[in-house]
Amino acid sequence: MGTAFKLFHFDIATENNFGDTLLFPAVKHMFEAYGAGEAFDIYDSRPLRENVGPALVRYINATADAVVVGGGGLFLSDTNPNRDSGWQWRISLDMLDQLEVPLIVFAVGYNRFYGQPEFEPPFSEHVTRTIEKSVFFGLRNHGSMEKVAEYVPDELASRITFQPCPTTLSRSVLPIDTDQPDAKRIGLQLSTSRRYAGHGVGPDTVIDRAGALLPRLEEAGWDVVFTPFTKPDHRLSARLGEQFKQREMVQVYGDDVLTRGLRDLSDVPFLLGCRGHAQMIPFGLGALPFSFDVHPKLGYFLSDIGLPQWRHDPKDDAFVDSMLATIEDGWENREANREKIAGKQAEFLDITLDNLDAIYSGLGGEPSALDTRFAPYDAQAWNMARSRFLLEVQRENSIHRQQTFHEKARQTEAELKTALRNCRTAADDRRILEESMLREQVSAGTMQKETKRIEEKTKLLEKENRALREQLAQQSSETASARIRQARRKVGRTVDTVMKRGRADS
């Protein structure tokens, strides 16, 4: 009987993306399948994209023997942008230093797209410290190992280990029927993203190429179905379906991914897709995965399974011909290809169990003391795992709703403050306006009084002017009369004088 170590898991619980929905339970399942549940106990978890604060760090230090981070393509800067780490796990360097238990980084991937900007600080320092604190640092493909090694010192790069994604081990771990039908039946998983532009792939390139390939596949006898992994994938599939006759839609995303989703996808023996998990999950079920070359990680995985030729560039003019030829070759050599995939699956399981041995030993356990090294899930354990997954989804949705509520409350508070400031400004403006109007009213009243005074004064002046004119007129009349009388008297005197002179002469 071995020692059971208590593990705290930073994960993502979601039902909106088939890959992530299966991935994080699959990580838990691998730890719990090892030692038949006697080696590890994942007792609690939190969303890895949420900020890790002091209270959570204290809780982990008090309850956990180690912390599991991942899996998933976590080395990506713009899915959860933050200055704490530079990648999706949002824990600051300070909080990382305060973690007293070792880390287990499990099946994480380097997810930068073609042409995407370089990681910003403190990414390099953060990854270095993460490796230093890790009892195990496992990346899910050799391409990711080479890329992450560029950011850390050589002595730490040697500690980076290959750990396949647990979704590639479904046939080995899960109690589901994964026998693939021997039929020319192929699924199309279509995606588009602004991030594809760094590879020169436009927003309609994938659907245009798929639209040109689909009738060629049908001519070659293929039954083509749509296998969307997300709601946006579904919309693209529906859009392509409008160009042709309606196709079967094998919708695998949703809350029943761990049952119906896997069962329905197991009936699709070939798949052409754009997502990393559109390779790994079909591979884990025994299907043959072909890929649009829209992300470097698609090449990383196909190289790891020895089939890099199963990826083709959609911006290549020869894409339709080359992809059709590759798929046809996959069918013609399907038995050999399936044997190769089965061999790789067995190899990946051996690698995973060796890694779990190393993790168990690194924490102080003795692998040889375990009664059973590995025990796949039975149906009852799988149903319990599914129930736990649904509870975690509900918890994460509740956290998201609470955060959304708080964010809306903060936004409303900010709007109220702005409205209050605006009200105060409006009140000030009204007061200023009222004071201005009052001044104008006072000024208008004063002006009215002055106008009235002027008018009254003007009337008085006009009255005085009329009186003066009348006086002047009267004075003028009296002066004229006096002058006339004076003239008359003068004339009279003159006449008298003349008459007197006349008499004297006579």
C-alpha positions in Angstrom: 0.0 0.0 0.0 1.5 3.3 -1.1 1.2 6.8 0.3 -1.6 9.0 -1.2 -0.5 12.5 -1.9 -3.1 15.3 -1.8 -2.9 17.3 -5.0 -4.5 20.7 -5.7 -5.3 21.3 -9.4 -5.4 24.5 -11.4 -7.7 23.7 -14.2 -10.4 25.0 -16.6 -13.9 23.6 -16.2 -15.9 24.4 -19.3 -18.6 22.8 -21.5 -18.1 25.2 -24.5 -15.0 23.6 -26.0 -14.8 19.8 -26.6 -11.1 19.7 -26.2 -10.9 21.6 -22.9 -14.0 19.8 -21.6 -12.4 16.4 -22.0 -8.8 17.6 -21.2 -8.9 18.6 -17.6 -11.0 15.6 -16.4 -8.5 13.4 -18.4 -5.6 14.9 -16.4 -7.4 14.1 -13.1 -8.1 10.6 -14.4 -4.5 9.9 -15.2 -3.4 10.7 -11.7 -6.2 8.7 -10.2 -5.7 5.7 -12.5 -2.1 5.5 -11.4 -1.9 3.2 -8.4 -5.6 2.6 -8.8 -6.4 5.7 -6.8 -4.0 4.9 -4.0 -1.1 7.2 -5.1 -2.8 10.6 -5.6 -5.9 12.4 -4.4 -6.9 15.5 -6.4 -9.0 16.9 -3.5 -9.7 20.5 -4.8 -9.2 22.8 -7.8 -9.5 26.4 -8.9 -9.7 28.1 -12.4 -6.1 28.6 -13.5 -7.0 31.9 -15.3 -8.2 33.5 -12.1 -5.8 35.6 -10.0 -4.1 33.6 -7.3 -4.1 35.6 -4.1 -2.6 35.3 -0.6 -5.6 33.5 0.9 -5.6 30.7 -1.7 -1.8 30.3 -1.4 -2.2 29.9 2.4 -4.9 27.3 1.9 -2.8 25.3 -0.6 0.2 25.4 1.7 -1.9 24.2 4.6 -3.7 21.4 2.7 -1.8 20.2 -0.3 1.3 18.0 -0.9 1.7 19.4 -4.4 0.0 21.6 -7.1 -0.9 20.3 -10.5 -1.0 22.9 -13.3 -2.7 22.0 -16.6 -2.7 20.6 -19.1 -3.6 22.6 -22.2 -1.9 25.1 -24.4 -1.3 27.4 -21.5 1.8 29.1 -23.0 -0.2 31.8 -24.8 -0.3 35.5 -23.9 -3.6 36.8 -25.3 -6.1 34.2 -24.1 -5.8 35.5 -20.5 -3.6 38.6 -20.8 -1.9 39.6 -17.6 1.3 41.1 -16.3 1.6 38.6 -13.4 3.0 35.7 -15.4 2.7 36.5 -19.1 1.0 33.2 -19.8 -2.5 31.8 -18.9 -1.7 30.7 -15.3 -2.3 34.0 -13.5 0.0 33.8 -10.4 2.4 36.6 -9.7 6.1 36.0 -9.0 5.5 37.0 -5.4 2.6 34.5 -4.9 4.6 31.8 -6.8 7.5 32.3 -4.3 5.1 32.0 -1.4 3.9 28.5 -2.5 5.6 26.1 -0.2 4.6 22.9 -2.0 6.2 21.6 -5.3 4.6 22.1 -8.7 3.6 19.4 -11.2 3.2 21.0 -14.7 1.5 18.3 -16.6 1.0 18.1 -20.4 1.1 21.8 -21.0 1.7 23.2 -24.5 3.4 26.2 -26.2 0.5 27.7 -28.1 1.8 30.8 -29.9 0.4 31.2 -33.4 2.3 31.9 -36.5 3.5 35.5 -36.5 2.2 36.2 -33.0 4.1 38.8 -30.9 6.8 37.6 -28.5 5.9 37.0 -24.9 6.4 40.1 -22.6 8.0 40.2 -19.2 7.9 38.6 -16.8 7.3 35.5 -19.0 10.9 34.2 -19.1 11.5 34.8 -15.4 8.2 33.3 -14.5 8.7 30.1 -16.5 12.2 29.8 -15.0 10.9 30.1 -11.5 8.1 27.6 -12.3 10.6 25.0 -13.4 12.7 25.6 -10.3 9.7 25.0 -8.1 8.6 21.9 -10.0 9.1 18.3 -9.1 7.9 17.6 -12.7 7.7 19.9 -15.7 6.1 18.0 -18.6 5.1 19.5 -22.0 2.8 17.7 -24.4 4.9 17.7 -27.6 8.6 18.0 -28.5 8.0 21.2 -30.4 6.7 22.9 -27.2 9.8 21.5 -25.3 12.1 23.1 -27.8 10.3 26.4 -27.7 10.0 26.8 -24.0 13.7 25.8 -23.6 14.6 29.0 -25.4 13.3 31.1 -22.4 15.2 29.3 -19.6 18.8 28.6 -18.6 20.4 25.4 -20.1 20.5 23.6 -16.7 16.7 24.1 -16.4 16.0 23.2 -20.0 17.3 19.7 -19.4 14.5 19.3 -16.8 11.7 19.8 -19.4 10.1 16.4 -20.0 7.8 15.0 -22.7 4.3 14.3 -21.3 1.7 13.4 -24.0 -1.7 15.0 -23.6 -4.0 12.6 -21.7 -6.7 13.0 -24.4 -4.4 10.8 -26.6 -4.9 7.9 -24.1 -8.7 7.6 -24.1 -8.7 4.0 -25.4 -6.4 3.1 -22.5 -8.1 4.9 -19.7 -11.8 5.3 -20.4 -14.6 2.7 -20.3 -16.0 3.5 -23.8 -16.3 1.5 -27.0 -13.7 3.0 -29.4 -13.8 0.4 -32.2 -13.6 2.4 -35.4 -15.9 1.5 -38.3 -14.1 0.4 -41.4 -15.8 3.0 -43.6 -14.9 6.0 -45.7 -16.5 8.4 -43.2 -14.6 11.6 -42.4 -15.4 14.5 -40.1 -14.7 18.1 -40.8 -13.8 20.4 -37.9 -13.7 23.9 -39.2 -12.3 27.0 -37.3 -11.3 30.5 -38.2 -9.5 33.1 -36.1 -7.9 36.5 -36.5 -4.7 34.8 -35.3 -4.4 32.8 -38.5 -3.5 36.0 -40.3 0.1 35.7 -39.0 0.3 32.7 -41.4 -1.3 34.5 -44.3 -4.6 32.7 -43.8 -7.6 35.0 -44.3 -10.9 34.7 -42.4 -12.6 32.7 -45.2 -9.6 30.6 -46.3 -10.4 27.5 -44.3 -14.1 27.4 -45.3 -13.3 28.2 -48.9 -10.8 25.3 -49.1 -13.2 23.0 -47.3 -15.9 24.0 -49.7 -13.6 23.1 -52.6 -12.5 19.8 -51.0 -15.9 18.5 -49.9 -17.3 17.6 -53.3 -14.0 16.0 -54.3 -14.2 13.8 -51.2 -17.8 12.8 -52.1 -16.7 12.0 -55.7 -14.1 9.7 -54.1 -16.8 7.9 -52.1 -16.4 9.6 -48.7 -19.3 10.2 -46.3 -18.5 13.7 -45.1 -20.0 14.9 -41.7 -19.4 18.0 -39.7 -17.8 17.6 -36.2 -17.8 21.1 -34.6 -15.9 21.3 -31.3 -17.3 24.7 -30.3 -20.3 26.9 -31.1 -18.3 29.1 -33.5 -17.2 25.8 -35.2 -20.9 24.9 -35.5 -21.7 28.2 -37.2 -18.9 27.7 -39.7 -20.2 24.2 -40.4 -23.7 25.4 -40.9 -22.4 28.1 -43.3 -20.6 25.5 -45.4 -23.7 23.3 -45.2 -25.7 26.0 -46.9 -23.5 25.7 -50.0 -24.3 22.0 -50.4 -27.0 19.6 -49.3 -27.6 19.4 -45.6 -24.9 17.3 -43.8 -25.0 15.3 -40.6 -23.8 17.4 -37.7 -21.9 15.4 -35.0 -22.0 18.0 -32.3 -19.6 16.9 -29.6 -19.3 20.0 -27.4 -21.7 20.5 -24.4 -22.2 19.1 -20.9 -22.4 15.5 -22.1 -19.0 15.4 -23.8 -17.7 12.7 -21.5 -20.5 10.4 -22.6 -22.4 11.1 -25.8 -19.6 13.3 -27.2 -16.9 10.7 -27.1 -19.3 7.9 -28.2 -20.5 9.9 -31.2 -16.9 10.9 -32.2 -15.8 7.2 -31.9 -18.0 6.5 -34.9 -15.9 8.9 -37.1 -12.8 7.0 -38.2 -11.1 9.9 -40.1 -11.1 13.6 -39.2 -9.8 16.7 -40.9 -9.5 19.7 -38.5 -7.9 23.0 -37.5 -7.6 22.5 -33.7 -5.0 20.6 -31.7 -7.6 18.5 -29.9 -9.2 17.8 -33.3 -6.0 15.7 -33.8 -5.4 14.4 -30.3 -8.9 13.3 -29.3 -9.6 11.4 -32.5 -6.1 9.9 -32.2 -6.9 8.8 -28.7 -10.0 7.1 -30.0 -8.1 5.3 -32.8 -9.1 7.6 -35.7 -6.7 9.0 -38.3 -6.3 12.7 -37.9 -5.5 15.1 -40.8 -4.9 18.8 -40.4 -5.1 22.3 -41.9 -1.8 23.9 -41.2 -3.0 27.0 -39.3 -0.9 26.6 -36.1 2.6 25.3 -35.4 1.3 22.9 -32.7 -0.5 20.9 -35.4 2.9 20.1 -36.9 4.3 19.4 -33.4 1.8 16.6 -32.7 1.9 15.0 -36.2 5.7 14.9 -36.0 5.5 13.2 -32.6 3.4 10.4 -34.1 5.6 10.2 -37.2 3.0 11.5 -39.6 4.0 15.1 -40.5 2.7 14.6 -44.1 -0.9 14.6 -42.8 -0.8 18.4 -42.5 -1.3 20.7 -45.5 -1.3 24.5 -45.8 -4.7 25.9 -46.8 -3.2 29.0 -48.5 -1.3 26.6 -50.9 -3.0 26.6 -54.3 -2.5 22.8 -54.4 -4.2 22.3 -51.1 -7.3 20.5 -52.3 -5.3 18.0 -54.5 -2.6 17.4 -51.9 -5.1 16.9 -49.0 -7.3 14.6 -51.0 -4.3 12.5 -52.0 -3.2 12.3 -48.4 -6.6 11.3 -47.2 -7.0 8.7 -49.9 -3.6 7.3 -49.1 -4.6 7.1 -45.4 -7.6 5.0 -46.4 -5.7 2.7 -48.7 -3.1 2.0 -46.0 -5.6 2.2 -43.1 -4.6 -1.0 -41.5 -1.0 -0.1 -41.3 -1.9 3.4 -40.1 -4.1 2.1 -37.4 -1.4 -0.3 -36.2 1.0 2.7 -36.1 -1.5 4.8 -34.1 -2.1 1.9 -31.7 1.6 1.5 -31.2 2.0 5.2 -30.5 -0.9 5.1 -28.0 0.9 2.3 -26.1 4.1 4.2 -26.2 2.4 7.4 -24.9 0.9 5.3 -22.0 4.3 3.9 -21.1 5.8 7.4 -21.1 2.9 8.7 -18.9 3.2 5.9 -16.4 7.0 6.4 -16.2 6.4 10.1 -15.6 3.9 9.3 -12.9 6.4 7.0 -11.3 8.9 10.0 -11.3 6.3 12.3 -9.8 5.4 9.9 -7.1 9.0 9.3 -6.2 9.8 13.0 -6.3 7.1 13.6 -3.7 8.5 10.8 -1.5 6.5 7.9 -2.5 7.7 4.4 -3.5 6.2 3.1 -6.8 7.1 -0.5 -6.0 4.9 -0.3 -2.9 1.8 0.3 -4.9 -0.5 -2.7 -5.2 -1.5 -1.8 -8.7 0.5 0.5 -11.0 -2.4 1.5 -13.3 -6.1 0.7 -13.4 -8.4 2.2 -16.1 -11.7 3.6 -15.0 -14.7 1.4 -14.8 -18.2 2.7 -15.7 -19.1 3.6 -12.1 -15.9 5.6 -11.6 -16.4 7.3 -14.9 -19.9 8.4 -14.0 -18.6 9.7 -10.7 -15.9 11.6 -12.6 -18.5 13.0 -14.9 -20.6 14.2 -11.9 -17.6 15.9 -10.4 -16.9 17.6 -13.7 -20.5 18.9 -13.9 -20.2 20.3 -10.4 -16.9 22.0 -11.3 -18.6 23.5 -14.4 -21.4 24.8 -12.2 -18.9 26.2 -9.7 -16.9 27.9 -12.4 -20.0 29.3 -14.0 -21.1 30.5 -10.6 -17.7 32.2 -10.1 -18.0 33.8 -13.5 -21.5 35.0 -12.8 -20.4 36.4 -9.5 -17.4 38.2 -11.1 -19.8 39.4 -13.9 -22.2 40.7 -11.2 -19.3 42.5 -9.3 -18.0 43.9 -12.6 -21.5 45.2 -13.4 -21.8 46.6 -9.9 -18.5 48.4 -10.3 -19.6 49.7 -13.6 -22.9 50.9 -12.2 -21.1 52.5 -9.3 -18.8 54.3 -11.7 -21.8 55.4 -13.8 -23.5 56.7 -10.7 -20.4 58.6 -9.7 -20.2 60.1 -13.2 -23.9 60.9 -13.1 -23.5 62.6 -9.7 -20.5 64.6 -11.1 -22.7 65.5 -14.1 -25.5 66.5 -11.7 -23.2 68.7 -9.7 -21.9 70.2 -12.9 -25.4 70.8 -14.1 -26.4 72.3 -10.8 -23.3 74.6 -10.9 -24.2 75.5 -14.5 -27.8 76.2 -13.5 -26.6 78.4 -10.6 -24.3 80.3 -12.8 -27.0 80.8 -15.4 -29.5 81.9 -12.8 -27.0 84.4 -11.4 -26.3 85.6 -14.9 -30.1 86.0 -15.6 -30.6 87.8 -12.3 -27.8 90.2 -13.2 -29.3 90.7 -16.6 -32.8 91.2 -15.1 -31.3 93.7 -12.6 -29.5 95.4 -15.4 -32.6 95.4 -17.6 -34.7 96.9 -14.7 -32.0 99.6 -14.2 -31.9 100.3 -17.9 -35.7 100.5 -18.0 -35.8 103.0 -15.1 -33.0 105.0 -16.8 -34.9 104.9 -20.1 -38.1 106.1 -18.4 -36.1 108.9 -16.6 -34.6 109.9 -20.0 -38.0 109.8 -21.6 -39.4 112.0 -18.8 -36.5 114.3 -19.1 -36.8 114.4 -22.8 -40.5 115.3 -22.5 -39.6 118.0 -20.0 -37.0 119.3 -22.3 -39.4 119.2 -25.2 -41.9 121.2 -23.1 -39.3 123.7 -22.1 -38.2 123.9 -25.7 -41.8 124.6 -26.8 -42.2 127.2 -24.1 -38.9 128.7 -25.2 -40.0 128.8 -28.8 -43.3 130.3 -27.9 -41.4 132.8 -25.7 -39.0 133.6 -28.5 -41.9 133.9 -30.9 -43.7 136.2 -28.6 -40.5 138.2 -28.0 -39.9 138.3 -31.8 -43.5 139.6 -32.3 -43.2 142.3 -29.6 -39.9 143.4 -31.0 -41.3 143.7 -34.5 -44.3 145.7 -33.3 -42.0 148.1 -31.4 -39.8 148.4 -34.4 -42.9 149.2 -36.5 -44.1 151.8 -34.1 -40.6 153.2 -33.9 -40.5 153.3 -37.7 -43.9 154.9 -37.9 -42.9 157.5 -35.5 -39.7 158.1 -37.5 -41.7 158.3 -40.7 -44.2 160.6 -39.1 -41.5 162.9 -37.9 -39.9 162.8 -41.3 -43.2 163.7 -42.9 -43.7 166.6 -40.5 -40.3 167.8 -41.1 -40.8 167.8 -44.9 -44.1 169.5 -44.7 -42.7 172.2 -42.4 -39.8 172.8 -45.0 -42.4 173.0 -47.7 -44.4 175.7 -46.1 -41.3 177.7 -45.3 -40.2 177.7 -48.9 -43.6 178.9 -50.0 
